[in-house]
Amino acid sequence: MSRERKAPRFMPRRKYVIYNLCLVLILVLLLTSLFTRIMIRHVQAFELLRRSIYTSPELDWSMQTMSEKVFLSANQLITIYRRLFNTTPKQDLLNARVQKAKTLLQTTLTLREVAALSGFQNEYYFSTAFRKKTGMTPSVFSKANRAQALIPETQEDE
């Protein structure tokens, strides 16, 4: 009578646990890869949105318009935008509009024209926002830049 030896009792369980751990690891890697691809696409969408805001700040950039561009709700847009750029979309839009206004103020346009071309609703809101951002009124900024442009640059010999 020969007796066959049975495998130790813990072997099947160990193989089962290892098999399950491998499946979980594969699942985690797949989900991480998928999540990474999704995040990269979101980051690209947010960078494109920001680029669009800075190239065309005069457009009507409502929260709905911005959130539709990145396919998220307004709350999600604000949260992710703040994490990526350390500012809110509205503050970034205001910065873009003031930046454009600074370049337009170096021309001979009136304040009303500069406000409209920068995307501000009226020249009063434009003046208030500009002063808060730069510390000076648009007219003072414009006069200072025009005066600076009239002063010829002198080269000093050493």
MODELLER restraints for C-alpha pairs under 7 A, 6 or more apart:
rsr = mdl.restraints
at = mdl.atoms
rsr.add(forms.Gaussian(group=physical.xy_distance, feature=features.Distance(at['CA:45:A'], at['CA:70:A']), mean=5.72, stdev=0.5))
rsr.add(forms.Gaussian(group=physical.xy_distance, feature=features.Distance(at['CA:46:A'], at['CA:70:A']), mean=6.59, stdev=0.5))
rsr.add(forms.Gaussian(group=physical.xy_distance, feature=features.Distance(at['CA:49:A'], at['CA:69:A']), mean=6.93, stdev=0.5))
rsr.add(forms.Gaussian(group=physical.xy_distance, feature=features.Distance(at['CA:53:A'], at['CA:93:A']), mean=6.28, stdev=0.5))
rsr.add(forms.Gaussian(group=physical.xy_distance, feature=features.Distance(at['CA:53:A'], at['CA:96:A']), mean=6.93, stdev=0.5))
rsr.add(forms.Gaussian(group=physical.xy_distance, feature=features.Distance(at['CA:54:A'], at['CA:96:A']), mean=5.13, stdev=0.5))
rsr.add(forms.Gaussian(group=physical.xy_distance, feature=features.Distance(at['CA:57:A'], at['CA:93:A']), mean=6.50, stdev=0.5))
rsr.add(forms.Gaussian(group=physical.xy_distance, feature=features.Distance(at['CA:57:A'], at['CA:96:A']), mean=5.92, stdev=0.5))
rsr.add(forms.Gaussian(group=physical.xy_distance, feature=features.Distance(at['CA:57:A'], at['CA:97:A']), mean=5.36, stdev=0.5))
rsr.add(forms.Gaussian(group=physical.xy_distance, feature=features.Distance(at['CA:57:A'], at['CA:118:A']), mean=6.30, stdev=0.5))
rsr.add(forms.Gaussian(group=physical.xy_distance, feature=features.Distance(at['CA:57:A'], at['CA:119:A']), mean=5.97, stdev=0.5))
rsr.add(forms.Gaussian(group=physical.xy_distance, feature=features.Distance(at['CA:58:A'], at['CA:97:A']), mean=6.99, stdev=0.5))
rsr.add(forms.Gaussian(group=physical.xy_distance, feature=features.Distance(at['CA:58:A'], at['CA:117:A']), mean=5.93, stdev=0.5))
rsr.add(forms.Gaussian(group=physical.xy_distance, feature=features.Distance(at['CA:58:A'], at['CA:118:A']), mean=4.82, stdev=0.5))
rsr.add(forms.Gaussian(group=physical.xy_distance, feature=features.Distance(at['CA:58:A'], at['CA:119:A']), mean=3.47, stdev=0.5))
rsr.add(forms.Gaussian(group=physical.xy_distance, feature=features.Distance(at['CA:59:A'], at['CA:119:A']), mean=6.16, stdev=0.5))
rsr.add(forms.Gaussian(group=physical.xy_distance, feature=features.Distance(at['CA:63:A'], at['CA:74:A']), mean=6.13, stdev=0.5))
rsr.add(forms.Gaussian(group=physical.xy_distance, feature=features.Distance(at['CA:64:A'], at['CA:74:A']), mean=6.65, stdev=0.5))
rsr.add(forms.Gaussian(group=physical.xy_distance, feature=features.Distance(at['CA:67:A'], at['CA:73:A']), mean=5.69, stdev=0.5))
rsr.add(forms.Gaussian(group=physical.xy_distance, feature=features.Distance(at['CA:67:A'], at['CA:74:A']), mean=5.40, stdev=0.5))
rsr.add(forms.Gaussian(group=physical.xy_distance, feature=features.Distance(at['CA:67:A'], at['CA:77:A']), mean=5.88, stdev=0.5))
rsr.add(forms.Gaussian(group=physical.xy_distance, feature=features.Distance(at['CA:78:A'], at['CA:88:A']), mean=5.92, stdev=0.5))
rsr.add(forms.Gaussian(group=physical.xy_distance, feature=features.Distance(at['CA:78:A'], at['CA:89:A']), mean=6.51, stdev=0.5))
rsr.add(forms.Gaussian(group=physical.xy_distance, feature=features.Distance(at['CA:81:A'], at['CA:87:A']), mean=6.96, stdev=0.5))
rsr.add(forms.Gaussian(group=physical.xy_distance, feature=features.Distance(at['CA:81:A'], at['CA:88:A']), mean=6.18, stdev=0.5))
rsr.add(forms.Gaussian(group=physical.xy_distance, feature=features.Distance(at['CA:81:A'], at['CA:89:A']), mean=6.58, stdev=0.5))
rsr.add(forms.Gaussian(group=physical.xy_distance, feature=features.Distance(at['CA:82:A'], at['CA:88:A']), mean=5.23, stdev=0.5))
rsr.add(forms.Gaussian(group=physical.xy_distance, feature=features.Distance(at['CA:97:A'], at['CA:118:A']), mean=5.21, stdev=0.5))
rsr.add(forms.Gaussian(group=physical.xy_distance, feature=features.Distance(at['CA:97:A'], at['CA:119:A']), mean=6.43, stdev=0.5))
rsr.add(forms.Gaussian(group=physical.xy_distance, feature=features.Distance(at['CA:98:A'], at['CA:130:A']), mean=6.08, stdev=0.5))
rsr.add(forms.Gaussian(group=physical.xy_distance, feature=features.Distance(at['CA:100:A'], at['CA:118:A']), mean=5.92, stdev=0.5))
rsr.add(forms.Gaussian(group=physical.xy_distance, feature=features.Distance(at['CA:101:A'], at['CA:114:A']), mean=6.08, stdev=0.5))
rsr.add(forms.Gaussian(group=physical.xy_distance, feature=features.Distance(at['CA:101:A'], at['CA:118:A']), mean=5.58, stdev=0.5))
rsr.add(forms.Gaussian(group=physical.xy_distance, feature=features.Distance(at['CA:104:A'], at['CA:114:A']), mean=6.03, stdev=0.5))
rsr.add(forms.Gaussian(group=physical.xy_distance, feature=features.Distance(at['CA:105:A'], at['CA:114:A']), mean=6.74, stdev=0.5))
rsr.add(forms.Gaussian(group=physical.xy_distance, feature=features.Distance(at['CA:105:A'], at['CA:142:A']), mean=5.28, stdev=0.5))
rsr.add(forms.Gaussian(group=physical.xy_distance, feature=features.Distance(at['CA:106:A'], at['CA:142:A']), mean=6.02, stdev=0.5))
rsr.add(forms.Gaussian(group=physical.xy_distance, feature=features.Distance(at['CA:106:A'], at['CA:145:A']), mean=6.43, stdev=0.5))
rsr.add(forms.Gaussian(group=physical.xy_distance, feature=features.Distance(at['CA:106:A'], at['CA:146:A']), mean=6.65, stdev=0.5))
rsr.add(forms.Gaussian(group=physical.xy_distance, feature=features.Distance(at['CA:111:A'], at['CA:123:A']), mean=6.37, stdev=0.5))
rsr.add(forms.Gaussian(group=physical.xy_distance, feature=features.Distance(at['CA:112:A'], at['CA:122:A']), mean=6.99, stdev=0.5))
rsr.add(forms.Gaussian(group=physical.xy_distance, feature=features.Distance(at['CA:112:A'], at['CA:123:A']), mean=5.20, stdev=0.5))
rsr.add(forms.Gaussian(group=physical.xy_distance, feature=features.Distance(at['CA:115:A'], at['CA:122:A']), mean=6.29, stdev=0.5))
rsr.add(forms.Gaussian(group=physical.xy_distance, feature=features.Distance(at['CA:115:A'], at['CA:123:A']), mean=5.40, stdev=0.5))
rsr.add(forms.Gaussian(group=physical.xy_distance, feature=features.Distance(at['CA:115:A'], at['CA:126:A']), mean=5.80, stdev=0.5))
rsr.add(forms.Gaussian(group=physical.xy_distance, feature=features.Distance(at['CA:116:A'], at['CA:122:A']), mean=6.87, stdev=0.5))
rsr.add(forms.Gaussian(group=physical.xy_distance, feature=features.Distance(at['CA:120:A'], at['CA:126:A']), mean=5.74, stdev=0.5))
rsr.add(forms.Gaussian(group=physical.xy_distance, feature=features.Distance(at['CA:127:A'], at['CA:137:A']), mean=6.12, stdev=0.5))
rsr.add(forms.Gaussian(group=physical.xy_distance, feature=features.Distance(at['CA:127:A'], at['CA:138:A']), mean=6.13, stdev=0.5))
rsr.add(forms.Gaussian(group=physical.xy_distance, feature=features.Distance(at['CA:130:A'], at['CA:137:A']), mean=6.44, stdev=0.5))
rsr.add(forms.Gaussian(group=physical.xy_distance, feature=features.Distance(at['CA:130:A'], at['CA:138:A']), mean=6.49, stdev=0.5))
rsr.add(forms.Gaussian(group=physical.xy_distance, feature=features.Distance(at['CA:131:A'], at['CA:137:A']), mean=4.86, stdev=0.5))
